[in-house]
């Protein structure tokens, strides 16, 4: 037999199938990990096929050296997904396959944790009956083991070594090795029971399964009870003997979601996301693989959970940009989820209070099943959004972070003992450091971006590569000590609040404060326990969180995302405003939202302040239709990177000239095509050039075939090439 193997090397030059013979005594299957001779080394690889013949002469074939696991780690559905992702996203075999297993399995960096386990031996019952009357402790332990075995470490402290050894010597008990599963967030357990569904929730739960469409778009306002609908749909899926995947956009949401799901489904739920420890991630993955868990909760990467017979996938906050992978391997989670749902004959639910324009248009056109939940469960309804014109604040002489209106409301909220959330989508103290005399701006040596000042550590940091620099005391160009800070970040907001409200608990939640695994849980838990009255954060606080005592939300700089040179800027601003506003007034108390802006007349704020998603969709969708942007076209980006700029330019030029020739012959397929240096021209010493295309929707497949063919033909050593479809960022 011949094994078709992909070696575990991330290089396009060897990303192809290699043939190896299978030793007669080796039971090898598709999806197994193997060790194979490769050159003068032995490397790990993946067996993606078994055949009885090879195109290579038998004398040149080497045997598989070993099978690495005693189980098959990649099932048939995932191998089919690999083929789909290679075609759709121009990915290498190995980049897909690595997504399907915990990274720590590679190189044997993680292993199962085994402990001694005590259980009854075969034929124990007769021997128990013959125990002498005085052996009370032995009888007690034997009775305990009748109910089920116990780890030795548990019973040793209770019964002592002599009792245990006596049972073993009598042939009543035996010691074996048994795996111990490292369970993440052991303290996160749910409470409460199943609630009675509202009419909207019942219609939504039924509507997912009553349609013949694979994809349902669940459009429900914030606080309408979408989570309960998800759980009811999962219950129904499990009752049919199928498995389920629940995706959330931010790791910070997983503990809260996990709490709800553990309350309902107990140990049937596993958790997968990049913030877990190595052993925890492996054990959760293994529980899913072996069927000990059949529901997975997690962020984007959980879509690759090793489940068979997937009957339901839920993507909560489906509009969120984090569902698109912007680094290698680049892929769209919704495309992956849809493939998995269709492959297993299951359903995909996309949930959001502010669906993406593409998703809502697909629902309008009948491609998706549209389910609406227009009402909040809370009796207070949606919180009032008040626009604060910051240009008027400037006229009055207020140049601070907070408008007088927001400061007044903050003082009232704190005085009443209620809680407030302040949103600013910029971490750090200030966005740049600049010399007032000569205009010098501190930039990263390895990336073409300005450095951000972080006051806690008193350093300048690059938010692309993470490199840190000493804070400037003098300009390195002209020697001036007149250093100016740029726009305000979350650190600066907290400093100002501490001055305004001495003695009041204030928490900050951004990438800096959530660097450790349990930081999300600690911050959110502390705020829910009312250890602080004010929470300041970036977009990770905008979605999904439910705090009953939050009555005020302040959006400090709503314009920050509005004027990006991106066709999605209005959509993203509307989504952020609506999602952040939804954190207020979710329980018995009514809520209020203050939105600070220099453009109070902008149509985005007009629609957002009325929670009028339908009105916003009609306006924005019409703009996209007239200008030919998605969903009425597909944006294709070819990104080339490398340390030698001339090589990158040459590679981009070769592909562009061929594409230009194709475009001239097929003008109807293209709306736009240009080659250019990327807006961020260098990251981590890698120069970056790109080819941007906007192609007609019905020409997408034809153009992508041409593009991918050219990328294969013009591969250059030292230049990495990536293709992206409708990328979230063009920087």
C-alpha positions as CSV (number, residue, x, y, z in Angstrom):
1,X,0.0,0.0,0.0
2,X,1.1,3.6,-0.7
3,X,0.6,6.5,1.7
4,X,0.0,9.9,0.2
5,X,1.8,12.2,2.7
6,X,2.1,16.0,3.2
7,X,5.2,16.8,5.1
8,X,4.9,19.3,7.9
9,X,7.0,22.0,6.4
10,X,5.5,25.5,5.8
11,X,7.1,26.0,2.3
12,X,5.4,26.2,-1.0
13,X,8.3,24.4,-2.6
14,X,7.5,21.1,-0.8
15,X,3.8,21.6,-0.3
16,X,2.8,18.6,-2.5
17,X,2.0,15.0,-2.0
18,X,4.9,12.6,-1.5
19,X,4.4,8.8,-1.8
20,X,5.7,6.3,0.9
21,X,5.2,2.6,1.3
22,X,3.1,1.4,4.2
23,X,4.8,-1.4,6.3
24,X,2.7,-4.5,6.4
25,X,2.3,-4.4,10.2
26,X,1.2,-0.8,10.2
27,X,-2.6,-0.1,10.2
28,X,-2.5,3.3,8.6
29,X,-5.6,5.4,7.6
30,X,-6.3,8.7,5.9
31,X,-6.0,11.4,8.5
32,X,-3.3,9.8,10.5
33,X,-0.1,11.7,11.5
34,X,3.1,10.0,10.5
35,X,6.9,10.2,10.8
36,X,8.6,9.8,7.4
37,X,12.1,10.0,6.0
38,X,12.6,13.2,4.1
39,X,16.1,13.8,2.7
40,X,18.5,13.0,5.5
41,X,16.0,13.7,8.2
42,X,12.8,12.2,9.7
43,X,9.9,14.7,9.6
44,X,6.3,14.7,10.8
45,X,3.6,14.6,8.2
46,X,-0.1,13.9,7.4
47,X,-1.4,10.9,5.5
48,X,-4.2,12.3,3.3
49,X,-4.7,9.3,1.2
50,X,-4.1,5.5,0.8
51,X,-3.6,4.0,-2.6
52,X,-2.5,0.7,-4.1
53,X,-0.2,2.3,-6.7
54,X,2.2,5.2,-7.2
55,X,3.5,7.1,-10.2
56,X,7.0,6.9,-8.7
57,X,9.2,3.9,-9.3
58,X,8.8,1.4,-6.4
59,X,12.6,1.2,-5.9
60,X,12.7,4.9,-5.0
61,X,9.9,4.8,-2.4
62,X,10.8,4.8,1.3
63,X,8.6,3.3,4.0
64,X,6.6,5.3,6.6
65,X,8.8,5.3,9.7
66,X,6.0,5.4,12.3
67,X,2.4,6.3,13.0
68,X,2.5,9.1,15.6
69,X,-0.8,8.6,17.4
70,X,-2.9,5.7,18.4
71,X,-6.0,7.4,16.9
72,X,-6.9,9.1,13.6
73,X,-6.8,12.8,14.3
74,X,-8.3,14.2,11.0
75,X,-11.7,12.8,9.9
76,X,-13.0,12.6,6.4
77,X,-15.1,15.7,6.7
78,X,-12.0,17.7,7.6
79,X,-10.0,16.3,4.7
80,X,-12.9,17.4,2.4
81,X,-12.7,20.8,4.1
82,X,-9.0,21.0,3.3
83,X,-9.7,20.5,-0.4
84,X,-12.4,23.2,-0.3
85,X,-10.1,25.7,1.5
86,X,-7.2,25.1,-0.9
87,X,-9.5,25.9,-3.9
88,X,-11.3,28.8,-2.3
89,X,-8.5,30.7,-0.4
90,X,-5.3,29.6,-2.3
91,X,-3.9,27.9,0.8
92,X,-1.2,25.3,1.1
93,X,-2.0,21.7,2.2
94,X,0.0,22.1,5.3
95,X,-1.5,25.4,6.3
96,X,-5.0,23.8,6.2
97,X,-3.9,20.6,8.0
98,X,-2.3,22.5,10.8
99,X,-5.6,24.2,11.6
100,X,-7.2,20.9,12.3
101,X,-5.0,19.8,15.3
102,X,-3.7,21.6,18.4
103,X,-0.4,23.2,17.5
104,X,1.3,21.6,20.5
105,X,0.8,18.1,19.0
106,X,3.4,18.9,16.4
107,X,6.8,18.0,17.7
108,X,5.3,16.1,20.7
109,X,5.1,19.3,22.8
110,X,1.9,18.1,24.6
111,X,0.8,14.7,25.9
112,X,-2.0,13.1,27.8
113,X,-1.9,13.5,31.5
114,X,-2.4,10.1,33.2
115,X,-2.9,9.2,36.8
116,X,-3.3,6.0,38.8
117,X,-6.9,4.9,38.9
118,X,-8.4,2.4,41.4
119,X,-11.3,0.2,40.3
120,X,-12.8,-3.2,41.1
121,X,-11.0,-6.2,39.6
122,X,-12.7,-9.0,37.7
123,X,-14.4,-11.4,40.0
124,X,-14.3,-8.9,42.9
125,X,-17.9,-9.6,44.1
126,X,-17.2,-13.1,45.5
127,X,-14.0,-11.9,47.2
128,X,-15.8,-8.9,48.8
129,X,-18.3,-11.3,50.4
130,X,-15.4,-13.2,52.0
131,X,-13.8,-10.2,53.7
132,X,-13.7,-10.6,57.5
133,X,-16.1,-8.6,59.6
134,X,-13.3,-6.5,61.1
135,X,-12.3,-5.2,57.7
136,X,-14.8,-2.4,57.9
137,X,-12.7,0.2,56.0
138,X,-11.9,-2.3,53.2
139,X,-15.6,-3.0,52.8
140,X,-16.4,0.7,52.8
141,X,-13.8,1.3,50.0
142,X,-15.1,-1.7,48.1
143,X,-18.6,-0.3,48.3
144,X,-17.4,3.0,47.1
145,X,-15.7,1.4,44.1
146,X,-18.9,-0.4,43.2
147,X,-20.4,3.0,42.4
148,X,-17.5,3.7,40.1
149,X,-13.7,3.9,40.2
150,X,-11.7,6.7,41.7
151,X,-8.4,8.3,41.1
152,X,-5.9,6.9,43.6
153,X,-5.0,10.4,44.8
154,X,-8.6,10.9,45.9
155,X,-9.1,7.7,47.9
156,X,-5.6,7.6,49.4
157,X,-6.3,10.6,51.6
158,X,-9.6,9.2,52.7
159,X,-8.8,5.5,53.3
160,X,-5.0,5.3,53.6
161,X,-2.4,3.2,51.8
162,X,-2.9,0.1,54.0
163,X,-6.6,-0.3,53.2
164,X,-6.0,0.2,49.5
165,X,-3.0,-2.2,49.4
166,X,-5.1,-4.8,51.3
167,X,-7.9,-4.7,48.7
168,X,-5.3,-5.0,45.9
169,X,-3.6,-7.9,47.6
170,X,-7.0,-9.7,47.9
171,X,-7.6,-9.3,44.2
172,X,-10.6,-7.0,44.8
173,X,-9.2,-3.8,43.5
174,X,-6.7,-3.0,40.8
175,X,-4.6,0.1,39.8
176,X,-4.5,1.3,36.2
177,X,-3.5,4.4,34.3
178,X,-6.4,6.7,33.3
179,X,-6.2,10.0,31.5
180,X,-7.0,13.2,33.5
181,X,-8.6,16.0,31.5
182,X,-7.3,19.5,32.1
183,X,-10.5,21.5,32.2
184,X,-10.3,25.2,31.4
185,X,-12.2,27.6,33.6
186,X,-13.2,25.0,36.2
187,X,-14.7,27.7,38.3
188,X,-17.0,28.9,35.5
189,X,-20.2,27.0,36.2
190,X,-23.7,28.1,35.2
191,X,-26.8,28.5,37.2
192,X,-30.4,28.9,36.5
193,X,-32.8,26.7,34.5
194,X,-34.5,26.8,31.2
195,X,-36.6,29.8,30.7
196,X,-40.0,30.1,29.0
197,X,-39.5,31.4,25.5
198,X,-41.1,34.6,24.3
199,X,-43.2,34.3,21.1
200,X,-40.3,35.9,19.1
201,X,-37.8,33.4,20.5
202,X,-40.1,30.4,19.8
203,X,-40.6,31.5,16.2
204,X,-36.9,31.9,15.8
205,X,-36.1,28.5,17.3
206,X,-38.6,26.8,15.1
207,X,-37.6,28.8,12.0
208,X,-34.1,27.5,12.0
209,X,-35.3,23.9,11.2
210,X,-38.5,24.6,9.3
211,X,-36.7,26.0,6.3
212,X,-35.0,24.0,3.5
213,X,-32.2,26.6,3.4
214,X,-28.9,25.7,5.0
215,X,-28.2,29.3,6.3
216,X,-30.5,31.3,8.6
217,X,-29.8,34.9,9.4
218,X,-31.1,35.6,12.9
219,X,-31.5,39.4,13.1
220,X,-32.4,40.3,16.7
221,X,-31.9,43.5,18.6
222,X,-29.4,43.6,21.5
223,X,-31.1,42.0,24.5
224,X,-33.7,40.1,22.5
225,X,-32.7,36.7,23.8
226,X,-30.7,35.2,20.9
227,X,-28.5,33.1,23.3
228,X,-31.5,31.2,24.5
229,X,-32.6,30.5,20.9
230,X,-29.1,29.2,20.2
231,X,-29.3,26.8,23.1
232,X,-32.7,25.5,22.2
233,X,-31.5,24.9,18.6
234,X,-28.5,23.0,20.0
235,X,-30.7,20.9,22.3
236,X,-32.8,19.9,19.3
237,X,-29.6,19.1,17.3
238,X,-28.2,16.9,20.1
239,X,-31.5,15.1,20.4
240,X,-31.1,14.0,16.8
241,X,-27.7,12.5,17.6
242,X,-25.7,15.2,15.9
243,X,-23.1,17.7,17.2
244,X,-22.9,21.5,17.4
245,X,-20.5,24.3,17.2
246,X,-21.1,27.7,18.9
247,X,-18.8,30.5,17.8
248,X,-18.3,34.0,19.4
249,X,-16.1,36.7,18.0
250,X,-14.0,37.6,21.0
251,X,-12.2,35.4,23.5
252,X,-13.6,37.6,26.2
253,X,-17.1,36.4,25.5
254,X,-16.2,32.7,25.8
255,X,-16.3,32.4,29.7
256,X,-19.8,34.1,29.8
257,X,-21.0,31.8,26.9
258,X,-19.4,28.8,28.5
259,X,-21.2,29.5,31.8
260,X,-24.5,29.5,30.1
261,X,-23.8,26.4,28.1
262,X,-22.3,24.4,31.0
263,X,-25.5,25.1,33.0
264,X,-27.5,23.6,30.2
265,X,-25.3,20.9,28.7
266,X,-22.8,20.1,31.6
267,X,-19.7,18.2,30.5
268,X,-21.0,17.7,27.0
269,X,-19.5,21.2,26.3
270,X,-15.8,21.7,25.4
271,X,-14.0,25.0,24.9
272,X,-11.5,25.9,22.2
273,X,-9.7,29.1,21.7
274,X,-6.1,30.4,21.4
275,X,-6.0,31.7,25.0
276,X,-6.1,28.2,26.6
277,X,-3.0,26.5,28.0
278,X,-1.3,23.8,25.9
279,X,-2.6,20.9,27.9
280,X,-6.1,22.4,28.2
281,X,-6.5,22.9,24.5
282,X,-5.3,19.4,23.7
283,X,-7.5,17.8,26.3
284,X,-10.6,19.7,25.1
285,X,-9.8,18.8,21.5
286,X,-9.4,15.1,22.4
287,X,-12.7,15.1,24.2
288,X,-14.4,16.3,21.1
289,X,-12.5,13.9,18.9
290,X,-13.4,10.9,21.0
291,X,-17.1,11.9,21.5
292,X,-16.9,12.6,25.2
293,X,-18.1,16.2,24.3
294,X,-20.4,17.0,21.4
295,X,-20.8,20.7,21.7
296,X,-17.9,23.2,21.3
297,X,-17.8,26.8,22.3
298,X,-15.1,29.0,21.1
299,X,-13.7,31.8,19.0
300,X,-12.9,31.6,15.2
301,X,-10.6,28.6,15.4
302,X,-13.4,26.4,17.0
303,X,-14.9,26.1,13.5
304,X,-12.2,23.4,13.0
305,X,-13.3,21.3,16.0
306,X,-12.8,17.6,15.3
307,X,-16.5,16.7,15.3
308,X,-18.3,14.2,13.2
309,X,-21.9,14.6,12.0
310,X,-22.1,18.4,12.6
311,X,-25.8,19.3,12.7
312,X,-25.6,23.0,13.7
313,X,-23.1,25.8,13.6
314,X,-23.9,29.2,15.2
315,X,-21.9,32.3,14.5
316,X,-22.9,34.9,17.1
317,X,-22.2,38.6,16.1
318,X,-21.7,37.3,12.5
319,X,-20.8,40.8,11.3
320,X,-17.6,40.9,13.3
321,X,-14.4,41.4,11.4
322,X,-12.5,38.9,13.7
323,X,-14.3,36.1,11.8
324,X,-12.0,36.8,8.9
325,X,-8.4,35.6,9.3
326,X,-6.1,38.4,8.2
327,X,-2.9,36.5,8.7
328,X,-1.7,33.2,7.2
329,X,-3.7,31.0,6.7
330,X,-6.2,33.6,5.4
331,X,-9.8,32.4,5.3
332,X,-13.4,33.5,6.0
333,X,-15.1,31.6,8.9
334,X,-18.6,31.9,7.4
335,X,-17.4,30.1,4.2
336,X,-15.8,27.4,6.3
337,X,-18.8,27.1,8.5
338,X,-21.2,26.9,5.6
339,X,-19.1,24.1,4.0
340,X,-19.1,22.1,7.2
341,X,-22.9,22.6,7.6
342,X,-23.6,21.5,4.1
343,X,-21.2,18.6,4.2
344,X,-23.0,17.2,7.3
345,X,-26.5,18.1,6.1
346,X,-26.8,20.5,9.0
347,X,-27.8,24.2,9.6
348,X,-25.7,27.4,9.9
349,X,-27.2,30.2,12.0
350,X,-25.7,33.7,11.6
351,X,-26.8,35.9,14.5
352,X,-26.5,39.7,14.9
353,X,-28.3,42.9,16.0
354,X,-26.4,44.6,13.1
355,X,-25.9,42.0,10.3
356,X,-23.3,42.7,7.7
357,X,-24.6,44.3,4.5
358,X,-23.6,41.2,2.6
359,X,-25.6,38.9,4.9
360,X,-28.7,41.0,5.0
361,X,-28.7,41.4,1.2
362,X,-28.4,37.6,0.9
363,X,-31.4,37.3,3.1
364,X,-33.4,39.9,1.1
365,X,-32.6,38.0,-2.1
366,X,-33.7,34.7,-0.6
367,X,-30.3,33.0,-0.4
368,X,-30.6,33.0,3.4
369,X,-33.6,32.3,5.6
370,X,-34.4,35.6,7.5
371,X,-35.6,35.3,11.1
372,X,-36.3,38.6,13.0
373,X,-36.5,39.3,16.7
374,X,-37.3,43.0,16.9
375,X,-38.1,43.3,20.6
376,X,-36.0,43.3,23.8
377,X,-36.9,41.0,26.6
378,X,-36.3,43.9,29.1
379,X,-39.5,45.9,29.8
380,X,-37.5,49.1,29.3
381,X,-36.7,48.5,25.6
382,X,-33.6,50.0,23.9
383,X,-31.7,52.7,25.8
384,X,-31.9,56.3,24.6
385,X,-28.9,57.5,22.5
386,X,-28.1,61.2,22.9
387,X,-25.6,62.8,20.5
388,X,-23.1,65.3,22.0
389,X,-21.6,67.8,19.6
390,X,-17.9,68.0,20.5
391,X,-17.3,71.1,18.3
392,X,-19.6,73.0,20.6
393,X,-17.6,71.8,23.5
394,X,-14.5,73.3,21.9
395,X,-16.2,76.6,21.4
396,X,-17.1,76.7,25.1
397,X,-13.4,76.1,25.9
398,X,-13.6,72.4,26.8
399,X,-10.7,70.6,25.2
400,X,-10.8,67.6,27.5
401,X,-11.8,64.0,26.9
402,X,-15.2,64.3,28.4
403,X,-18.0,66.6,27.4
404,X,-19.7,68.5,30.2
405,X,-22.8,66.4,29.5
406,X,-21.0,63.1,29.9
407,X,-19.2,64.2,33.0
408,X,-22.5,65.2,34.5
409,X,-24.1,61.9,33.7
410,X,-21.1,60.0,35.0
411,X,-21.3,61.8,38.3
412,X,-25.0,61.0,38.6
413,X,-24.4,57.4,37.7
414,X,-21.6,56.9,40.2
415,X,-23.6,58.8,42.9
416,X,-26.6,56.5,42.5
417,X,-24.4,53.5,42.8
418,X,-25.0,52.3,39.3
419,X,-22.3,51.3,36.8
420,X,-21.0,52.9,33.6
421,X,-19.1,51.6,30.5
422,X,-16.9,54.0,28.5
423,X,-15.9,52.9,25.0
424,X,-12.8,54.1,23.1
425,X,-11.4,51.9,20.3
426,X,-7.8,52.9,20.9
427,X,-5.5,51.3,23.4
428,X,-2.5,52.9,25.0
429,X,-2.1,56.4,26.4
430,X,-1.7,58.3,23.1
431,X,-1.6,57.2,19.4
432,X,1.8,58.8,18.6
433,X,4.6,61.0,19.9
434,X,5.6,64.0,17.8
435,X,8.2,66.8,18.0
436,X,6.4,70.1,18.0
437,X,9.4,71.9,16.5
438,X,10.4,69.8,13.5
439,X,7.4,67.5,13.1
440,X,9.3,64.3,13.6
441,X,7.1,61.3,14.5
442,X,8.5,58.3,16.3
443,X,8.2,55.2,14.1
444,X,9.0,51.5,14.4
445,X,12.4,50.5,12.8
446,X,10.8,47.3,11.4
447,X,7.4,48.5,10.4
448,X,6.2,51.7,8.5
449,X,3.9,52.8,11.3
450,X,4.0,55.3,14.2
451,X,4.6,54.1,17.7
452,X,2.0,54.4,20.4
453,X,2.8,55.8,23.8
454,X,2.0,53.5,26.8
455,X,2.2,55.5,30.0
456,X,2.0,52.5,32.5
457,X,5.4,51.2,31.2
458,X,6.5,54.6,29.9
459,X,7.4,53.1,26.6
460,X,6.6,53.5,22.9
461,X,5.2,50.4,21.4
462,X,4.6,49.1,17.8
463,X,1.1,47.7,17.6
464,X,2.1,45.6,14.5
465,X,5.2,43.7,15.7
466,X,5.1,44.4,19.5
467,X,8.6,45.9,19.6
468,X,9.2,48.4,22.5
469,X,11.3,51.6,22.5
470,X,12.3,54.1,25.2
471,X,10.0,57.1,25.6
472,X,11.4,60.2,23.9
473,X,12.6,63.0,26.1
474,X,14.2,64.9,23.2
475,X,13.7,64.8,19.5
476,X,16.4,62.6,17.8
477,X,16.4,64.9,14.8
478,X,16.4,68.5,16.2
479,X,17.0,67.9,19.9
480,X,13.9,69.8,21.0
481,X,12.2,68.7,24.3
482,X,8.8,69.8,23.0
483,X,7.2,66.4,22.6
484,X,3.5,66.2,21.8
485,X,1.2,63.3,22.3
486,X,-1.4,62.2,19.7
487,X,-4.9,61.1,20.2
488,X,-6.2,59.8,23.5
489,X,-6.1,56.0,24.4
490,X,-7.7,53.9,27.1
491,X,-4.8,54.4,29.6
492,X,-5.2,58.2,29.4
493,X,-9.0,57.9,29.9
494,X,-8.5,55.8,33.1
495,X,-6.0,58.4,34.4
496,X,-8.5,61.2,33.9
497,X,-11.3,59.2,35.6
498,X,-9.1,58.5,38.6
499,X,-8.6,62.2,39.1
500,X,-12.4,62.9,38.6
501,X,-13.5,60.0,40.9
502,X,-10.9,59.3,43.6
503,X,-11.7,56.1,45.4
504,X,-14.1,54.8,42.8
505,X,-13.3,51.4,41.3
506,X,-12.2,51.7,37.6
507,X,-11.3,48.8,35.4
508,X,-9.6,48.8,31.9
509,X,-10.1,46.1,29.3
510,X,-8.0,46.1,26.2
511,X,-5.2,44.0,24.7
512,X,-2.8,45.3,27.3
513,X,-4.8,44.2,30.3
514,X,-6.0,40.9,28.9
515,X,-2.6,39.4,27.9
516,X,-2.9,36.5,30.3
517,X,-5.3,33.6,29.9
518,X,-7.7,34.4,32.8
519,X,-7.5,38.2,32.6
520,X,-10.8,38.4,30.7
521,X,-12.6,36.4,33.3
522,X,-11.0,38.3,36.2
523,X,-11.9,41.8,34.8
524,X,-15.5,40.9,33.7
525,X,-16.0,38.9,37.0
526,X,-14.8,41.9,39.0
527,X,-17.1,44.3,37.2
528,X,-20.1,42.0,37.5
529,X,-19.4,41.6,41.2
530,X,-19.5,45.4,41.4
531,X,-15.9,45.7,42.5
532,X,-15.7,48.7,40.1
533,X,-18.3,51.2,38.9
534,X,-16.7,52.2,35.7
535,X,-15.3,49.9,32.9
536,X,-13.2,51.5,30.2
537,X,-12.5,49.4,27.1
538,X,-12.0,48.9,23.4
539,X,-14.3,46.9,21.1
540,X,-13.9,43.8,23.2
541,X,-16.4,45.3,25.7
542,X,-18.9,46.1,22.9
543,X,-20.5,42.8,22.3
544,X,-22.5,40.2,24.1
545,X,-21.8,41.2,27.8
546,X,-24.7,41.4,30.1
547,X,-24.3,43.6,33.2
548,X,-27.7,44.4,34.9
549,X,-26.4,47.5,36.8
550,X,-25.0,49.3,33.8
551,X,-27.2,52.3,33.2
552,X,-24.8,54.6,31.3
553,X,-22.7,54.0,28.2
554,X,-20.3,56.7,27.0
555,X,-18.9,56.5,23.5
556,X,-15.9,58.9,23.7
557,X,-14.8,59.2,20.0
558,X,-17.5,57.7,17.7
559,X,-15.8,59.4,14.6
560,X,-12.7,57.3,15.0
561,X,-14.0,54.5,12.7
562,X,-16.2,56.7,10.5
563,X,-13.5,58.4,8.3
564,X,-11.3,55.4,7.5
565,X,-10.5,55.1,3.8
566,X,-12.5,51.9,3.7
567,X,-15.9,51.2,2.1
568,X,-17.0,49.5,5.3
569,X,-16.3,52.5,7.6
570,X,-20.0,53.6,7.9
571,X,-21.1,50.1,8.4
572,X,-18.6,49.4,11.1
573,X,-19.4,52.7,12.9
574,X,-23.1,51.9,12.9
575,X,-22.4,48.4,14.2
576,X,-20.1,49.5,16.9
577,X,-22.4,52.3,18.1
578,X,-25.4,49.9,18.2
579,X,-23.5,47.1,19.9
580,X,-21.9,49.3,22.6
581,X,-25.3,51.0,23.2
582,X,-26.8,47.6,23.8
583,X,-24.8,47.1,27.0
584,X,-27.0,49.6,28.8
585,X,-30.4,49.0,30.4
586,X,-30.5,45.2,29.9
587,X,-32.3,44.3,33.1
588,X,-34.7,46.1,35.5
589,X,-33.0,49.5,35.2
590,X,-33.4,51.8,32.2
591,X,-30.3,52.8,30.3
592,X,-28.8,55.9,28.6
593,X,-26.1,56.3,26.0
594,X,-24.0,59.4,25.3
595,X,-22.3,59.5,21.9
596,X,-19.6,62.2,21.5
597,X,-19.0,63.2,17.9
598,X,-17.8,66.1,15.7
599,X,-20.3,65.1,13.0
600,X,-23.7,64.9,14.7
601,X,-25.5,65.3,11.4
602,X,-24.0,62.3,9.7
603,X,-26.6,59.8,8.5
604,X,-24.9,56.9,10.4
605,X,-25.6,58.6,13.7
606,X,-29.1,59.5,12.6
607,X,-30.0,55.9,12.0
608,X,-28.0,54.6,14.9
609,X,-29.7,56.9,17.5
610,X,-33.0,55.5,16.4
611,X,-31.8,51.8,16.2
612,X,-33.0,51.9,12.6
613,X,-31.0,49.1,11.0
614,X,-33.4,48.7,8.1
615,X,-33.1,52.3,7.2
616,X,-29.3,52.2,7.5
617,X,-29.2,49.0,5.4
618,X,-31.3,50.6,2.6
619,X,-29.1,53.7,2.5
620,X,-25.8,51.8,2.7
621,X,-26.8,49.1,0.3
622,X,-27.8,51.6,-2.3
623,X,-24.4,53.3,-2.0
624,X,-22.7,49.9,-2.5
625,X,-24.9,49.2,-5.6
626,X,-24.2,52.5,-7.2
627,X,-20.4,52.4,-6.6
628,X,-20.0,48.6,-7.3
629,X,-18.7,47.5,-3.9
630,X,-19.5,44.3,-2.2
631,X,-22.1,42.7,-2.1
632,X,-22.3,43.8,-5.8
633,X,-18.7,42.8,-6.5
634,X,-15.9,40.8,-5.1
635,X,-12.6,42.4,-3.9
636,X,-9.6,40.3,-4.6
637,X,-6.3,41.3,-3.0
638,X,-3.0,39.7,-3.9
639,X,-0.4,40.5,-1.2
640,X,3.3,39.9,-1.8
641,X,5.9,40.2,1.0
642,X,9.6,39.7,1.4
643,X,12.8,41.1,2.9
644,X,14.3,42.2,-0.5
645,X,12.1,44.9,-1.9
646,X,13.3,44.5,-5.5
647,X,12.3,40.8,-5.5
648,X,8.8,41.7,-4.2
649,X,8.4,44.4,-6.8
650,X,9.5,42.0,-9.6
651,X,7.1,39.2,-8.5
652,X,4.2,41.7,-8.3
653,X,5.0,43.1,-11.7
654,X,5.1,39.7,-13.4
655,X,1.7,38.7,-12.1
656,X,0.2,42.2,-12.7
657,X,1.3,42.3,-16.4
658,X,-0.3,38.9,-17.0
659,X,-3.5,40.0,-15.2
660,X,-3.6,43.2,-17.2
661,X,-3.5,41.2,-20.5
662,X,-6.3,39.0,-19.2
663,X,-8.3,42.1,-18.1
664,X,-8.0,43.7,-21.6
665,X,-9.5,40.5,-23.1
666,X,-12.2,40.2,-20.5
667,X,-13.2,43.8,-19.6
668,X,-16.7,42.9,-18.6
669,X,-15.4,40.8,-15.6
670,X,-13.5,43.7,-14.0
671,X,-14.6,46.9,-12.3
672,X,-11.1,47.9,-11.1
673,X,-7.5,46.7,-11.0
674,X,-4.3,48.4,-9.8
675,X,-0.9,47.4,-8.5
676,X,0.6,49.4,-5.6
677,X,2.7,49.5,-2.5
678,X,0.6,48.5,0.5
679,X,-0.6,51.4,2.8
680,X,1.6,49.9,5.5
681,X,4.7,49.3,3.3
682,X,6.7,47.2,5.7
683,X,5.9,45.0,8.7
684,X,8.6,43.1,10.7
685,X,11.2,44.0,8.0
686,X,9.0,42.5,5.3
687,X,8.2,44.8,2.3
688,X,4.6,44.6,1.1
689,X,3.1,45.2,-2.3
690,X,-0.3,44.4,-3.5
691,X,-2.6,44.0,-6.5
692,X,-6.2,45.0,-5.9
693,X,-9.1,43.9,-8.1
694,X,-12.8,44.5,-7.9
695,X,-14.5,41.9,-10.1
696,X,-18.2,41.3,-10.9
697,X,-19.9,38.7,-8.6
698,X,-20.7,36.3,-11.4
699,X,-17.1,36.4,-12.7
700,X,-15.5,35.7,-9.3
701,X,-14.7,32.0,-9.9
702,X,-13.3,32.5,-13.4
703,X,-11.0,35.4,-12.2
704,X,-9.8,33.5,-9.2
705,X,-8.8,30.5,-11.3
706,X,-6.7,32.8,-13.4
707,X,-5.2,34.6,-10.4
708,X,-4.3,31.4,-8.6
709,X,-2.8,29.9,-11.8
710,X,-0.5,32.9,-12.2
711,X,0.5,32.8,-8.5
712,X,1.6,29.2,-9.0
713,X,3.5,30.0,-12.2
714,X,5.4,33.1,-10.8
715,X,6.5,31.7,-7.5
716,X,9.8,33.4,-6.4
717,X,12.0,32.1,-3.6
718,X,12.1,34.6,-0.8
719,X,8.7,36.1,-1.7
720,X,5.5,35.0,0.1
721,X,2.3,35.4,-1.8
722,X,-1.2,35.5,-0.3
723,X,-4.6,35.9,-1.8
724,X,-7.6,37.4,0.0
725,X,-11.2,37.6,-0.9
726,X,-13.1,40.6,0.4
727,X,-10.4,41.4,3.0
728,X,-11.4,43.2,6.2
729,X,-8.4,45.5,5.9
730,X,-6.3,46.7,3.0
731,X,-3.5,48.1,5.1
